[in-house]
Amino acid sequence: METLFDTVEKTTAEQFDAANPQVWYEFERIALQVAGRGHKHYGAKAIFEVIRFRRAIETTDADFKLNNNLTPYYARKFMERHPEYDGFFEIRRSKEDE
């Protein structure tokens, strides 16, 4: 059964994604690069750290924040959009799975 908390969390991730499409494109590009180098598994949080690093040195937007709570959303989105990489990210059960 979905609770109000679950709905708010999912909506927040979807809203962030819609408002910041560059994060998805960068996440997807990096994940495909890593997979293309032969890696069978990788960490979605490592990709988030790369995105944070690049934003810090390539932009002047000091207000840009990338919350770690969004990591599972992007990992799932990647594997849904790229079923050939199912299992690329380790997915632990979460409220989204229920």
Secondary structure, 3 states (H helix, E strand, C coil): CCCHHHHHHHHHHHHHHHHCHHHHHHHHHHHHHHHHCCCCCCCHHHHHHHHHHHHHHHCCCCCCCCCHHHHHHHHHHHHHHCHHHCCCCCCCCCHHHC
